[in-house]
Amino acid sequence: MQGQPSSLMEILARKAGCITLSDLRYLSPKERKQLARGIESLRSMDFSLREWNDALHYVVRAPEAPSVWEARARLIEYLDPT
């Protein structure tokens, strides 16, 4: 992940402090909450529905959402359900 992150997954990994993208699957509860807060600073429309759904599936193993707004909201909710 050198240079400016260009994909949503790279940005999420950076916000979570991950060295590799695969580390996103193994976040502690504290790291998940931190990532949820980091996602709140991202605008839904800055990324495609495909990118949001890929993140939703990869990070929290959740089904696809029908819109970028719902995918972003679900990702936050699954990461920090409190």
Phi and psi in degrees as GROMACS dihedral restraints (atoms count N, CA, C in turn):
[ dihedral_restraints ]
;  ai    aj    ak    al  type     phi  dphi    fc
    3     4     5     6     1   -93.4    20    10
    4     5     6     7     1   154.6    20    10
    6     7     8     9     1    75.2    20    10
    7     8     9    10     1  -162.4    20    10
    9    10    11    12     1   -77.8    20    10
   10    11    12    13     1   123.8    20    10
   12    13    14    15     1   -60.4    20    10
   13    14    15    16     1   138.7    20    10
   15    16    17    18     1  -115.2    20    10
   16    17    18    19     1   -23.7    20    10
   18    19    20    21     1  -105.9    20    10
   19    20    21    22     1   158.9    20    10
   21    22    23    24     1   -58.1    20    10
   22    23    24    25     1   -44.0    20    10
   24    25    26    27     1   -60.9    20    10
   25    26    27    28     1   -40.4    20    10
   27    28    29    30     1   -64.4    20    10
   28    29    30    31     1   -40.4    20    10
   30    31    32    33     1   -65.5    20    10
   31    32    33    34     1   -42.7    20    10
   33    34    35    36     1   -62.6    20    10
   34    35    36    37     1   -42.7    20    10
   36    37    38    39     1   -61.4    20    10
   37    38    39    40     1   -42.7    20    10
   39    40    41    42     1   -63.9    20    10
   40    41    42    43     1   -45.2    20    10
   42    43    44    45     1   -63.4    20    10
   43    44    45    46     1   -31.2    20    10
   45    46    47    48     1   -86.1    20    10
   46    47    48    49     1    -7.0    20    10
   48    49    50    51     1    76.8    20    10
   49    50    51    52     1    25.1    20    10
   51    52    53    54     1   -82.7    20    10
   52    53    54    55     1   144.7    20    10
   54    55    56    57     1   -80.4    20    10
   55    56    57    58     1   -39.3    20    10
   57    58    59    60     1  -127.0    20    10
   58    59    60    61     1   159.6    20    10
   60    61    62    63     1   -60.1    20    10
   61    62    63    64     1   -35.4    20    10
   63    64    65    66     1   -63.7    20    10
   64    65    66    67     1   -21.8    20    10
   66    67    68    69     1   -65.3    20    10
   67    68    69    70     1   -20.2    20    10
   69    70    71    72     1   -61.2    20    10
   70    71    72    73     1   -24.3    20    10
   72    73    74    75     1   -78.4    20    10
   73    74    75    76     1   -13.0    20    10
   75    76    77    78     1  -123.7    20    10
   76    77    78    79     1    41.0    20    10
   78    79    80    81     1   -80.5    20    10
   79    80    81    82     1   143.7    20    10
   81    82    83    84     1   -72.8    20    10
   82    83    84    85     1   165.2    20    10
   84    85    86    87     1   -55.4    20    10
   85    86    87    88     1   -39.7    20    10
   87    88    89    90     1   -65.1    20    10
   88    89    90    91     1   -42.0    20    10
   90    91    92    93     1   -67.4    20    10
   91    92    93    94     1   -36.6    20    10
   93    94    95    96     1   -63.4    20    10
   94    95    96    97     1   -43.7    20    10
   96    97    98    99     1   -63.1    20    10
   97    98    99   100     1   -42.4    20    10
   99   100   101   102     1   -61.7    20    10
  100   101   102   103     1   -42.7    20    10
  102   103   104   105     1   -65.7    20    10
  103   104   105   106     1   -40.1    20    10
  105   106   107   108     1   -57.6    20    10
  106   107   108   109     1   -44.0    20    10
  108   109   110   111     1   -64.4    20    10
  109   110   111   112     1   -37.8    20    10
  111   112   113   114     1   -65.5    20    10
  112   113   114   115     1   -36.8    20    10
  114   115   116   117     1   -66.5    20    10
  115   116   117   118     1   -32.3    20    10
  117   118   119   120     1   -60.8    20    10
  118   119   120   121     1   -22.5    20    10
  120   121   122   123     1   -85.2    20    10
  121   122   123   124     1    -4.8    20    10
  123   124   125   126     1   -96.5    20    10
  124   125   126   127     1   141.4    20    10
  126   127   128   129     1   -87.9    20    10
  127   128   129   130     1   134.6    20    10
  129   130   131   132     1   -52.8    20    10
  130   131   132   133     1   -45.5    20    10
  132   133   134   135     1   -74.9    20    10
  133   134   135   136     1    -6.1    20    10
  135   136   137   138     1   -76.3    20    10
  136   137   138   139     1    -9.0    20    10
  138   139   140   141     1  -135.7    20    10
  139   140   141   142     1   154.6    20    10
  141   142   143   144     1   -75.4    20    10
  142   143   144   145     1   161.8    20    10
  144   145   146   147     1   -59.6    20    10
  145   146   147   148     1   -39.2    20    10
  147   148   149   150     1   -58.7    20    10
  148   149   150   151     1   -44.6    20    10
  150   151   152   153     1   -63.8    20    10
  151   152   153   154     1   -44.2    20    10
  153   154   155   156     1   -63.6    20    10
  154   155   156   157     1   -43.4    20    10
  156   157   158   159     1   -67.8    20    10
  157   158   159   160     1   -36.6    20    10
  159   160   161   162     1   -60.8    20    10
  160   161   162   163     1   -44.3    20    10
  162   163   164   165     1   -65.2    20    10
  163   164   165   166     1   -43.0    20    10
  165   166   167   168     1   -58.7    20    10
  166   167   168   169     1   -45.5    20    10
  168   169   170   171     1   -69.8    20    10
  169   170   171   172     1   -46.5    20    10
  171   172   173   174     1   -71.6    20    10
  172   173   174   175     1   -46.2    20    10
  174   175   176   177     1   -78.4    20    10
  175   176   177   178     1   -43.5    20    10
  177   178   179   180     1  -119.6    20    10
  178   179   180   181     1     3.0    20    10
  180   181   182   183     1    56.3    20    10
  181   182   183   184     1    41.8    20    10
  183   184   185   186     1  -104.0    20    10
  184   185   186   187     1   156.7    20    10
  186   187   188   189     1   -68.9    20    10
  187   188   189   190     1   162.2    20    10
  189   190   191   192     1   -62.3    20    10
  190   191   192   193     1   154.0    20    10
  192   193   194   195     1  -108.6    20    10
  193   194   195   196     1   156.7    20    10
  195   196   197   198     1   -81.4    20    10
  196   197   198   199     1   -12.4    20    10
  198   199   200   201     1  -144.8    20    10
  199   200   201   202     1   161.2    20    10
  201   202   203   204     1   -63.2    20    10
  202   203   204   205     1   -36.3    20    10
  204   205   206   207     1   -65.8    20    10
  205   206   207   208     1   -44.4    20    10
  207   208   209   210     1   -69.8    20    10
  208   209   210   211     1   -38.7    20    10
  210   211   212   213     1   -61.5    20    10
  211   212   213   214     1   -45.1    20    10
  213   214   215   216     1   -61.9    20    10
  214   215   216   217     1   -46.2    20    10
  216   217   218   219     1   -63.0    20    10
  217   218   219   220     1   -42.4    20    10
  219   220   221   222     1   -64.1    20    10
  220   221   222   223     1   -42.4    20    10
  222   223   224   225     1   -59.9    20    10
  223   224   225   226     1   -45.6    20    10
  225   226   227   228     1   -61.4    20    10
  226   227   228   229     1   -46.0    20    10
  228   229   230   231     1   -64.3    20    10
  229   230   231   232     1   -43.3    20    10
  231   232   233   234     1   -66.9    20    10
  232   233   234   235     1   -35.5    20    10
  234   235   236   237     1   -72.1    20    10
  235   236   237   238     1   -36.3    20    10
  237   238   239   240     1  -140.1    20    10
  238   239   240   241     1    82.4    20    10
  240   241   242   243     1   -71.9    20    10
  241   242   243   244     1    -1.0    20    10
